[in-house]
Amino acid sequence: MILRLAIIGFGNVGQELARMLLLKRPWLLRSKGLDIEVVAISTRSKGSLMSESGLDLDRVLMEIGTKGDLKGYPDSHTDLGPLDIISKTVADMVLELTTLDIESGQPATDHITRALGNGMDVVTANKGPIAFAYCELRALARSRGVRFRFEGTVMDGTPVFSLVEKTLPGIQVASIHGILNSTSNFVLSEMTRGKTAQDAIKEAQARGIAEADPSLDIDGWDAAAKITALANVLMDARKTPNDVDRTGVRDVTSKALAAAKANGTKIKLVASATMADGDVRLVVKPVTVGPDSPFWSVDGTSSAITIQTDLMGELTILEKDPALTQTAYAVFSDILHIVESIRSGTL
Ligand SMILES: NC(=O)c1ccc[n+]([C@@H]2O[C@H](COP(=O)([O-])OP(=O)(O)OC[C@H]3O[C@@H](n4cnc5c(N)ncnc54)[C@H](OP(=O)(O)O)[C@@H]3O)[C@@H](O)[C@H]2O)c1
């Protein structure tokens, strides 16, 4: 089987995925009988490429890695924007990997809408569309008989959505609690070890884990988008990040962290979604946790969620110090799940 991909957004995640596709190509051919070709790549400012016969990913990565853009790639250049590329490409599947817009989920939602509407399967790592428009996108995918997956939107490649979908049929989720923002968790951990908030944020930026605008992390917006995405998918919440009762870690002082430590506790930024009176309440706020909490040992850049269910009690899943590979793997695993369902004729 040949699967043709269009990659909309070719930054950290897109490039890491391209490396993974090259690395796993022999395995994909041998074990899965799957030949994956990239037939289009769209960026905002670094050039865009389209080729029906497939792009040379080694050359693409060499160009962007050494020259910082795709302009030196031979032939295949296009001036089309992402929506026109999605409409004109021969791709079977679109990967939406553009920058997150925390205020609206756009233009990613439009890209996905165009792709699903054109009858293409879609994978995204961009939480904006899941936080702002999941219900509509799911309905569109179903009406067009195509698949839409988004594992990388929360906790990278850790199987959160797949865990519930693939292994817990019939389960009802009553609540979700999570440490979902690596930067806030890292900053709180470093401040507990004696660093100032400013130095801890600078360190998070130097390590490439903080958003370019760290207020998205520090003021709880990223955690709000993630808990909204989780609630929309796992609890049918139909909310947006604007519905989250949100307090970030900006006002958590070194003194408060030291006092918590002296009391044998820690302060963590916890995002929660709780079903009450037929509605889902979403909260992001600093919470004091003790050694009996599943979040006690979730320090640094690690993340975790606890899901309270009707038939399986409480489940906790922890991701230890994720890197870019784990995000790219989320997209890679979603692609393979879609290939499985294409082959079995299911959605
Ligand atoms: N990095 C992570 O660890 C991580 C983890 C989980 C989820 N994610 C999500 O994955 C997505 C990609 O992340 P990233 O780290 O790869 O971001 P990135 O490095 O900033 O790359 C974003 C890419 O999207 C392109 N782009 C932005 N707006 C566009 C538009 N309107 N049309 C066409 N292309 C556009 C950018 O083009 P230019 O380069 O020309 O600007 C760039 O190629 C984001 O939504 C992010 O939130 C990332």
The ligand as an SDF file (V2000), in Angstrom:
LIG
                    3D

 48 52  0  0  0  0  0  0  0  0999 V2000
    7.2110   20.8640   19.8940 N   0  0  0  0  0  0  0  0  0  0  0  0
    6.5940   20.0450   20.7370 C   0  0  0  0  0  0  0  0  0  0  0  0
    7.2310   19.4100   21.5780 O   0  0  0  0  0  0  0  0  0  0  0  0
    5.1020   19.8370   20.6630 C   0  0  0  0  0  0  0  0  0  0  0  0
    4.4990   18.9330   21.5340 C   0  0  0  0  0  0  0  0  0  0  0  0
    3.1200   18.6680   21.3920 C   0  0  0  0  0  0  0  0  0  0  0  0
    2.3830   19.3600   20.4500 C   0  0  0  0  0  0  0  0  0  0  0  0
    3.0050   20.2860   19.6310 N   0  0  0  0  0  0  0  0  0  0  0  0
    2.1890   21.0080   18.6600 C   0  0  0  0  0  0  0  0  0  0  0  0
    2.5920   20.6190   17.3450 O   0  0  0  0  0  0  0  0  0  0  0  0
    2.4450   21.7260   16.4550 C   0  0  0  0  0  0  0  0  0  0  0  0
    3.7770   21.9680   15.7680 C   0  0  0  0  0  0  0  0  0  0  0  0
    4.7550   22.2690   16.7530 O   0  0  0  0  0  0  0  0  0  0  0  0
    6.2370   22.6560   16.3360 P   0  0  0  0  0  0  0  0  0  0  0  0
    7.0260   22.6280   17.5880 O   0  0  0  0  0  0  0  0  0  0  0  0
    6.6530   21.8470   15.1650 O   0  0  0  0  0  0  0  0  0  0  0  0
    6.0130   24.1670   15.8670 O   0  0  0  0  0  0  0  0  0  0  0  0
    7.0160   25.0570   15.0060 P   0  0  0  0  0  0  0  0  0  0  0  0
    8.4060   24.5310   15.1120 O   0  0  0  0  0  0  0  0  0  0  0  0
    6.7350   26.4720   15.3650 O   0  0  0  0  0  0  0  0  0  0  0  0
    6.5450   24.8040   13.4980 O   0  0  0  0  0  0  0  0  0  0  0  0
    5.3130   25.2390   13.0320 C   0  0  0  0  0  0  0  0  0  0  0  0
    5.3060   25.1060   11.5220 C   0  0  0  0  0  0  0  0  0  0  0  0
    4.0430   25.5600   11.0560 O   0  0  0  0  0  0  0  0  0  0  0  0
    4.2510   26.5180   10.0210 C   0  0  0  0  0  0  0  0  0  0  0  0
    3.0990   27.4110   10.0030 N   0  0  0  0  0  0  0  0  0  0  0  0
    2.6560   28.2080   10.9950 C   0  0  0  0  0  0  0  0  0  0  0  0
    1.5490   28.8580   10.5910 N   0  0  0  0  0  0  0  0  0  0  0  0
    1.3100   28.4510    9.3280 C   0  0  0  0  0  0  0  0  0  0  0  0
    0.3360   28.7590    8.3510 C   0  0  0  0  0  0  0  0  0  0  0  0
   -0.6310   29.6380    8.6230 N   0  0  0  0  0  0  0  0  0  0  0  0
    0.3950   28.1370    7.1610 N   0  0  0  0  0  0  0  0  0  0  0  0
    1.3780   27.2470    6.8660 C   0  0  0  0  0  0  0  0  0  0  0  0
    2.3420   26.9090    7.7530 N   0  0  0  0  0  0  0  0  0  0  0  0
    2.2990   27.5110    8.9440 C   0  0  0  0  0  0  0  0  0  0  0  0
    5.5520   27.1970   10.3810 C   0  0  0  0  0  0  0  0  0  0  0  0
    6.0860   27.8500    9.2470 O   0  0  0  0  0  0  0  0  0  0  0  0
    7.3410   28.8620    9.4330 P   0  0  0  0  0  0  0  0  0  0  0  0
    8.4700   28.0370    9.9520 O   0  0  0  0  0  0  0  0  0  0  0  0
    7.5850   29.3640    8.0690 O   0  0  0  0  0  0  0  0  0  0  0  0
    6.9150   29.8920   10.4110 O   0  0  0  0  0  0  0  0  0  0  0  0
    6.3590   25.9660   10.8020 C   0  0  0  0  0  0  0  0  0  0  0  0
    6.8130   25.2900    9.6530 O   0  0  0  0  0  0  0  0  0  0  0  0
    1.9970   22.9190   17.3070 C   0  0  0  0  0  0  0  0  0  0  0  0
    0.6160   23.0820   17.2010 O   0  0  0  0  0  0  0  0  0  0  0  0
    2.3890   22.5120   18.7170 C   0  0  0  0  0  0  0  0  0  0  0  0
    1.5680   23.1160   19.6980 O   0  0  0  0  0  0  0  0  0  0  0  0
    4.3280   20.5150   19.7120 C   0  0  0  0  0  0  0  0  0  0  0  0
  1  2  1  0
  2  3  2  0
  2  4  1  0
  4  5  1  0
  4 48  2  0
  5  6  2  0
  6  7  1  0
  7  8  2  0
  8  9  1  0
  8 48  1  0
  9 10  1  0
  9 46  1  0
 10 11  1  0
 11 12  1  0
 11 44  1  0
 12 13  1  0
 13 14  1  0
 14 15  2  0
 14 16  1  0
 14 17  1  0
 17 18  1  0
 18 19  2  0
 18 20  1  0
 18 21  1  0
 21 22  1  0
 22 23  1  0
 23 24  1  0
 23 42  1  0
 24 25  1  0
 25 26  1  0
 25 36  1  0
 26 27  1  0
 26 35  1  0
 27 28  2  0
 28 29  1  0
 29 30  1  0
 29 35  2  0
 30 31  1  0
 30 32  2  0
 32 33  1  0
 33 34  2  0
 34 35  1  0
 36 37  1  0
 36 42  1  0
 37 38  1  0
 38 39  2  0
 38 40  1  0
 38 41  1  0
 42 43  1  0
 44 45  1  0
 44 46  1  0
 46 47  1  0
M  CHG  2   8   1  16  -1
M  END
$$$$
